[in-house]
Amino acid sequence: MFASTVTGLVDGLFIGGGLWLMGVPLAVPIGAATFVLGYIPMVGATLAGALAVVVALFFGGLQTAVWALLLVLAVQQIEGNVLSPLLLSRAVSFHPVITLLLSTAGGFAFGIIGLFLAVPVAGILTALVVTWTRYEEESDESSTPAEEVEESGDGAEAEPPETPEPTTVGARAAERAVSGSADSEPGEQPGESASR
């Protein structure tokens, strides 16, 4: 929706401004119509350009109409090949056939309002689904092992963590006493502790 608004605004400003510089009457309303028609995918820009050229032909003659046509084509090429890809690079993109089908279905189902809103609403719904999917994946990755055991429902408890190696002299002595080698450190040969 944001991309459609910006591209429609840029189209309307440049086409309306160009027609105003050419002296075509109704340049401001044509610019406004270009902005509004920018929300209709596929055919909106064409209708706006045709309106600009017809008004230029009617009020300024053939030469003004040709200049208006060149203006409209230049603005739409810049918008379609430079501005739109920049704005839509992060947005959800649909294949042109999908856009055409969405517009057609929206127009048949809800008339002109459906034609205006079909693609933006589908984009919003797609963005919501993608965001929800990412959220679910992140929450699955950040769960702890104890939570995974509880979620699995098998009733088994998580194993306790391994006990750390003793780090104090008293703890090492207690470990040696338990293991039966009181005079040597683990890994030492008997009799080496006496040489210390």
Backbone hydrogen bonds in HBPLUS format (Angstrom, degrees):
<---DONOR---> <-ACCEPTOR-->    atom                        ^
c    i                          cat <-CA-CA->   ^        H-A-AA   ^      H-
h    n   atom  resd res      DA  || num        DHA   H-A  angle D-A-AA Bond
n    s   type  num  typ     dist DA aas  dist angle  dist       angle   num
A0005-THR N   A0001-MET O   2.95 MM   4  6.16 152.6  2.02 145.4 153.1     1
A0006-VAL N   A0002-PHE O   2.95 MM   4  6.22 164.9  1.97 155.3 158.6     2
A0007-THR N   A0003-ALA O   2.93 MM   4  6.05 171.6  1.94 153.3 156.2     3
A0008-GLY N   A0004-SER O   2.92 MM   4  5.86 156.0  1.98 140.2 147.7     4
A0009-LEU N   A0005-THR O   2.89 MM   4  6.00 152.6  1.96 144.0 152.0     5
A0010-VAL N   A0006-VAL O   2.90 MM   4  6.13 163.3  1.92 154.0 158.0     6
A0011-ASP N   A0007-THR O   2.91 MM   4  6.04 167.0  1.93 149.0 153.1     7
A0012-GLY N   A0008-GLY O   2.85 MM   4  5.95 165.1  1.87 146.3 151.2     8
A0013-LEU N   A0009-LEU O   2.89 MM   4  6.04 161.8  1.92 150.2 155.1     9
A0014-PHE N   A0010-VAL O   2.99 MM   4  6.11 172.6  1.99 155.8 157.9    10
A0015-ILE N   A0011-ASP O   2.87 MM   4  5.86 165.8  1.89 154.8 159.7    11
A0016-GLY N   A0012-GLY O   2.88 MM   4  5.61 154.0  1.95 136.2 144.8    12
A0017-GLY N   A0013-LEU O   2.81 MM   4  5.70 153.7  1.88 137.0 145.7    13
A0018-GLY N   A0014-PHE O   2.86 MM   4  5.83 154.2  1.92 137.7 145.3    14
A0019-LEU N   A0015-ILE O   2.95 MM   4  6.12 161.5  1.99 150.2 154.9    15
A0020-TRP N   A0016-GLY O   2.94 MM   4  6.09 150.1  2.03 142.4 151.3    16
A0021-LEU N   A0017-GLY O   2.94 MM   4  6.21 153.7  2.01 147.1 153.5    17
A0022-MET N   A0018-GLY O   3.06 MM   4  6.30 140.3  2.23 140.5 151.3    18
A0024-VAL N   A0019-LEU O   2.95 MM   5  5.32 161.4  1.99 159.8 154.8    19
A0023-GLY N   A0020-TRP O   3.05 MM   3  5.05 148.9  2.15  98.4 108.1    20
A0030-ILE N   A0026-LEU O   3.01 MM   4  6.12 151.4  2.09 144.4 153.0    21
A0031-GLY N   A0027-ALA O   2.91 MM   4  6.12 151.9  1.99 144.9 152.5    22
A0032-ALA N   A0028-VAL O   2.93 MM   4  6.23 156.0  1.99 151.6 158.2    23
A0033-ALA N   A0029-PRO O   2.83 MM   4  6.04 155.1  1.89 144.4 151.5    24
A0034-THR N   A0030-ILE O   2.85 MM   4  6.06 147.9  1.96 143.9 152.9    25
A0035-PHE N   A0031-GLY O   3.02 MM   4  6.31 151.1  2.10 143.5 150.7    26
A0036-VAL N   A0032-ALA O   3.03 MM   4  6.35 164.2  2.05 152.3 155.4    27
A0037-LEU N   A0033-ALA O   2.83 MM   4  5.92 164.2  1.85 150.1 155.2    28
A0038-GLY N   A0034-THR O   3.03 MM   4  6.02 122.3  2.38 134.3 147.1    29
A0038-GLY N   A0035-PHE O   3.24 MM   3  5.22 141.8  2.40  95.1 106.0    30
A0039-TYR N   A0036-VAL O   3.22 MM   3  5.97 168.3  2.24 117.4 120.9    31
A0040-ILE N   A0037-LEU O   3.10 MM   3  5.53 160.0  2.14 111.4 117.5    32
A0044-GLY N   A0040-ILE O   3.08 MM   4  4.58 137.3  2.27 131.1 134.9    33
A0043-VAL N   A0041-PRO O   2.79 MM   2  5.77 142.3  1.93 106.5  94.9    34
A0047-LEU N   A0043-VAL O   2.95 MM   4  6.15 161.5  1.99 155.1 159.6    35
A0048-ALA N   A0044-GLY O   3.00 MM   4  6.23 160.0  2.04 150.1 155.8    36
A0049-GLY N   A0045-ALA O   2.92 MM   4  6.08 159.5  1.96 146.3 152.0    37
A0050-ALA N   A0046-THR O   2.90 MM   4  6.06 158.9  1.94 149.0 155.1    38
A0051-LEU N   A0047-LEU O   2.94 MM   4  6.13 156.1  2.00 146.3 152.7    39
A0052-ALA N   A0048-ALA O   3.03 MM   4  6.30 156.7  2.09 146.6 152.5    40
A0053-VAL N   A0049-GLY O   2.98 MM   4  6.22 161.1  2.02 151.8 156.5    41
A0054-VAL N   A0050-ALA O   2.92 MM   4  6.06 163.0  1.95 152.0 156.7    42
A0055-VAL N   A0051-LEU O   3.05 MM   4  6.18 165.8  2.07 150.0 153.8    43
A0056-ALA N   A0052-ALA O   2.99 MM   4  6.11 158.2  2.04 144.0 150.7    44
A0057-LEU N   A0053-VAL O   2.84 MM   4  6.01 153.1  1.92 148.1 155.5    45
A0058-PHE N   A0054-VAL O   2.89 MM   4  6.07 160.7  1.93 149.9 155.1    46
A0059-PHE N   A0055-VAL O   2.96 MM   4  6.08 165.7  1.99 152.5 155.8    47
A0060-GLY N   A0056-ALA O   2.77 MM   4  5.32 145.0  1.89 138.6 147.8    48
A0061-GLY N   A0057-LEU O   3.17 MM   4  4.65 144.4  2.30 115.1 119.9    49
A0065-ALA N   A0061-GLY O   3.07 MM   4  6.27 150.9  2.15 144.3 153.2    50
A0066-VAL N   A0062-LEU O   2.92 MM   4  6.20 153.0  1.99 152.4 158.8    51
A0067-TRP N   A0063-GLN O   3.08 MM   4  6.38 160.5  2.12 148.5 153.5    52
A0068-ALA N   A0064-THR O   2.84 MM   4  6.04 152.3  1.92 144.6 153.2    53
A0069-LEU N   A0065-ALA O   2.84 MM   4  6.06 151.2  1.92 143.8 151.7    54
A0070-LEU N   A0066-VAL O   2.95 MM   4  6.24 159.2  1.99 149.6 154.6    55
A0071-LEU N   A0067-TRP O   2.90 MM   4  6.12 154.3  1.96 145.3 152.7    56
A0072-VAL N   A0068-ALA O   2.89 MM   4  6.11 166.0  1.91 152.0 155.3    57
A0073-LEU N   A0069-LEU O   2.91 MM   4  6.11 166.3  1.93 153.0 156.9    58
A0074-ALA N   A0070-LEU O   2.93 MM   4  6.04 159.4  1.98 145.9 151.7    59
A0075-VAL N   A0071-LEU O   2.93 MM   4  6.14 170.2  1.94 157.5 159.9    60
A0076-GLN N   A0072-VAL O   2.94 MM   4  6.05 164.2  1.97 151.1 156.0    61
A0077-GLN N   A0073-LEU O   2.93 MM   4  6.00 148.2  2.03 143.7 152.2    62
A0078-ILE N   A0074-ALA O   3.00 MM   4  6.21 163.6  2.03 152.1 156.1    63
A0079-GLU N   A0075-VAL O   2.92 MM   4  6.06 163.6  1.94 149.2 154.5    64
A0080-GLY N   A0076-GLN O   2.85 MM   4  5.82 159.5  1.89 139.5 145.9    65
A0081-ASN N   A0077-GLN O   2.89 MM   4  5.81 151.8  1.97 144.9 151.6    66
A0082-VAL N   A0078-ILE O   2.89 MM   4  5.40 142.5  2.04 140.7 147.1    67
A0083-LEU N   A0078-ILE O   3.27 MM   5  6.68 156.5  2.33 144.4 151.3    68
A0084-SER N   A0079-GLU O   2.81 MM   5  5.84 168.6  1.83 166.1 166.7    69
A0086-LEU N   A0082-VAL O   3.37 MM   4  6.46 152.7  2.45 140.3 147.7    70
A0087-LEU N   A0083-LEU O   2.98 MM   4  6.26 160.4  2.02 157.1 162.7    71
A0088-LEU N   A0084-SER O   2.76 MM   4  5.76 159.7  1.80 160.1 165.8    72
A0089-SER N   A0085-PRO O   3.05 MM   4  5.55 115.8  2.48 133.7 141.8    73
A0091-ALA N   A0088-LEU O   3.15 MM   3  4.87 135.4  2.36  91.7 104.5    74
A0098-ILE N   A0095-HIS O   2.89 MM   3  5.23 118.7  2.27 108.4 124.0    75
A0099-THR N   A0095-HIS O   3.02 MM   4  6.41 157.7  2.07 156.3 163.4    76
A0100-LEU N   A0096-PRO O   2.92 MM   4  6.15 160.0  1.96 147.5 152.7    77
A0101-LEU N   A0097-VAL O   2.86 MM   4  6.10 160.0  1.90 149.4 155.1    78
A0102-LEU N   A0098-ILE O   2.79 MM   4  5.99 160.8  1.82 152.2 157.7    79
A0103-SER N   A0099-THR O   2.91 MM   4  6.09 164.1  1.94 150.3 154.8    80
A0104-THR N   A0100-LEU O   2.91 MM   4  6.06 161.0  1.95 147.8 153.5    81
A0105-ALA N   A0101-LEU O   2.85 MM   4  5.98 168.4  1.86 151.7 155.3    82
A0106-GLY N   A0102-LEU O   2.83 MM   4  5.93 161.6  1.87 149.3 155.2    83
A0107-GLY N   A0103-SER O   2.85 MM   4  5.98 154.0  1.92 145.0 152.4    84
A0108-PHE N   A0104-THR O   2.90 MM   4  6.16 160.3  1.94 152.1 157.1    85
A0109-ALA N   A0105-ALA O   2.88 MM   4  5.96 162.7  1.91 149.8 155.1    86
A0110-PHE N   A0106-GLY O   2.86 MM   4  5.69 164.3  1.88 145.0 150.3    87
A0111-GLY N   A0107-GLY O   2.86 MM   4  4.44 129.0  2.12 125.1 127.7    88
A0115-LEU N   A0111-GLY O   3.01 MM   4  6.37 147.6  2.12 147.5 157.6    89
A0116-PHE N   A0112-ILE O   3.02 MM   4  6.28 150.0  2.11 143.3 150.3    90
A0117-LEU N   A0113-ILE O   2.95 MM   4  6.13 156.6  2.00 150.0 156.6    91
A0118-ALA N   A0114-GLY O   2.90 MM   4  5.40 139.9  2.06 144.9 148.1    92
A0121-VAL N   A0117-LEU O   2.99 MM   4  5.87 162.3  2.02 152.0 157.3    93
A0122-ALA N   A0118-ALA O   3.02 MM   4  6.13 156.3  2.08 144.8 151.9    94
A0123-GLY N   A0119-VAL O   2.88 MM   4  6.08 153.1  1.95 151.7 159.5    95
A0124-ILE N   A0120-PRO O   2.91 MM   4  6.17 154.4  1.98 146.5 153.3    96
A0125-LEU N   A0121-VAL O   2.92 MM   4  6.16 165.3  1.94 152.1 155.9    97
A0126-THR N   A0122-ALA O   2.93 MM   4  6.07 156.3  1.98 144.4 151.2    98
A0127-ALA N   A0123-GLY O   2.89 MM   4  6.09 158.9  1.94 147.6 153.4    99
A0128-LEU N   A0124-ILE O   2.92 MM   4  6.19 153.7  1.99 149.5 156.8   100
A0129-VAL N   A0125-LEU O   3.03 MM   4  6.28 158.5  2.07 148.0 153.2   101
A0130-VAL N   A0126-THR O   2.93 MM   4  6.17 163.6  1.96 153.8 158.3   102
A0131-THR N   A0127-ALA O   2.91 MM   4  6.02 162.4  1.94 147.8 153.0   103
A0132-TRP N   A0128-LEU O   2.91 MM   4  6.04 161.5  1.94 148.7 153.9   104
A0133-THR N   A0129-VAL O   2.94 MM   4  6.09 159.5  1.98 148.5 154.1   105
A0134-ARG N   A0130-VAL O   3.00 MM   4  6.24 161.0  2.03 150.2 154.9   106
A0135-TYR N   A0131-THR O   2.96 MM   4  6.15 157.9  2.01 148.6 155.0   107
A0136-GLU N   A0132-TRP O   2.94 MM   4  6.18 159.1  1.98 151.3 156.3   108
A0137-GLU N   A0133-THR O   2.98 MM   4  6.23 157.8  2.03 149.4 155.4   109
A0138-GLU N   A0134-ARG O   2.95 MM   4  6.15 161.8  1.98 152.8 157.3   110
A0139-SER N   A0135-TYR O   2.95 MM   4  6.15 156.4  2.00 148.7 155.4   111
A0140-ASP N   A0136-GLU O   3.00 MM   4  6.17 147.9  2.11 143.8 152.2   112
A0141-GLU N   A0137-GLU O   3.06 MM   4  6.29 152.0  2.14 145.8 152.9   113
A0142-SER N   A0138-GLU O   3.10 MM   4  6.23 145.4  2.22 144.2 152.6   114
A0147-GLU N   A0144-THR O   3.09 MM   3  5.25 119.3  2.47 100.0 114.7   115
A0148-GLU N   A0144-THR O   3.02 MM   4  6.36 150.0  2.11 149.8 158.9   116
A0149-VAL N   A0145-PRO O   3.00 MM   4  6.31 152.2  2.08 150.2 156.5   117
A0150-GLU N   A0146-ALA O   3.06 MM   4  6.33 161.4  2.09 146.1 151.0   118
A0151-GLU N   A0147-GLU O   2.84 MM   4  6.03 151.5  1.92 145.5 154.0   119
A0152-SER N   A0148-GLU O   2.92 MM   4  6.08 141.9  2.06 140.8 150.7   120
A0153-GLY N   A0149-VAL O   3.33 MM   4  6.63 140.5  2.50 143.8 152.2   121
A0172-ARG N   A0168-THR O   3.02 MM   4  6.30 154.9  2.08 149.5 156.3   122
A0173-ALA N   A0169-VAL O   2.93 MM   4  6.18 154.7  2.00 147.3 154.5   123
A0174-ALA N   A0170-GLY O   2.99 MM   4  6.20 154.6  2.06 143.7 150.3   124
A0175-GLU N   A0171-ALA O   2.97 MM   4  6.18 151.2  2.06 142.4 150.4   125
A0176-ARG N   A0172-ARG O   2.87 MM   4  6.15 154.8  1.93 147.9 154.7   126
A0177-ALA N   A0173-ALA O   2.91 MM   4  6.14 152.3  1.99 145.3 153.2   127
A0178-VAL N   A0174-ALA O   3.05 MM   4  6.26 153.3  2.13 143.8 150.4   128
A0179-SER N   A0175-GLU O   2.95 MM   4  6.20 154.4  2.02 146.2 153.5   129
A0180-GLY N   A0176-ARG O   2.86 MM   4  5.98 125.2  2.16 141.5 154.6   130
A0181-SER N   A0176-ARG O   3.16 MM   5  5.32 127.6  2.45 146.7 149.6   131
A0188-GLU N   A0185-GLU O   3.00 MM   3  5.30 167.4  2.02 133.9 133.8   132
A0192-GLU N   A0189-GLN O   3.17 MM   3  5.85 165.0  2.19 144.3 144.8   133
A0195-SER N   A0192-GLU O   3.18 MM   3  5.47 144.5  2.32 104.2 113.8   134
A0196-ARG N   A0193-SER O   3.41 MM   3  5.61 163.9  2.44 104.4 109.0   135
